[in-house]
C-alpha cells in the first residue's frame, strides 16, 4: 500500500512539473522544460540499450515521411519503429555470428556507414542541408478532434509518456519468465543453451526490440526539434549513451534515470563557469567512475545498506 501511494505521488509530481517550474523560475520555464524533454528522451534511448544508429534510422524515417509523403504523426511513428526493427533484424542475422568483440566492432561499423549514407545521399536525406520543416506531432482523437502538440509542457508530457512506456517494456522484459531467460543468456550463454534456452533467439529478440524502441525515440526527437541533420548519427551519440549507462549503473532502471539526469542537467548547471565547464564536468565524471565503478545506483544502495548493517 505504501509503495502504491509513493508511486501515485511521484506520478502526480512528474505531471505537475511544468506548473512547478513556472512557479519557481518563471523566466526560465522554457529552458528548464527543454532540458527535461532531452532528459526523458535520452533516458528512454538509454533504456532501449540499442545502438544509436537505429535512433537515426527511425528519426530519418519519420522526418522524411512527414515532410515528403505528408504522413500523419502516428503513422510516421509506427513506420519509424518498424523500419528500425527491420534494419536491426537484417543486421543482426549476420552480426550475431560474430564473437562478442567482433560484434561490437561490426555494429560500430554499421553506425559509421549509416552516418556516411545520411551525409552523402543528398537526393534522399538532403545530407548536410538537413531535413527541415518537420511538423509538430498531431494526433487525431476522432469526431473531427485533433490534438496538436506545440507547447513545451505538452511535449514534456509526451516525452515522459514515452519514457514511461519504455520503462514498462523494460520492466516486463526483465522480470517475467522471458526476463529470466535474458538473464541466463547474459550471465552464462553455454549453461543457458544446456538448459534448453536458445541464446540466438533471445539475443535477436533483445536486439530488435531495443532497436524498435530507439527508432520510436528518434521519431519523437525529430518532431520535437523540427529539423534533422546527419550529425545526430555520429559516434558521439554512442559515447553519450555509454556515459549515461556507466554513470547510473548498467542493468538498473533507476540508474539509467540518474545517469540521464546528470548527463543532461549537469553540463547546463556548469554554464555558470563557461571557461572551465567541460574540465569540471570531466573531473566530476572521473570522480564518479572512481568512487562508484558500478554506477551511482549501486553506490546509493550500498550507502543505504551500510547504516542498516551497522544498526
Secondary structure, DSSP 8 states (H G I E B T S, - for coil): -HHHHHHHHHHHHHHTHHHHHHHH-GGGHHHHHHHHHHHHHHHHHHHHT--HHHHHHHHHHHHHHHHTS---HHHHHHHHHHHHHHHHHHHHHHHTTS-HHHHHHHHHHHHHHHHHHHHH-HHHH-GGG-EE-----EEEEETTEEEE--SHHHHHHHHHHHHHHHHHHHHHHHHSHHHHHHHHHHH-HHHHHHTT--HHHHHHHHHHHHHHHHHHHHHHHHHHHSEE-GGGGSHHHHHHHHHHHHHH-TT-HHHHHHHHHHHHHHHHHGGGGTTTHHHHHHHHHHHHHHH-TT-HHHHHHHHHHHHHHH-
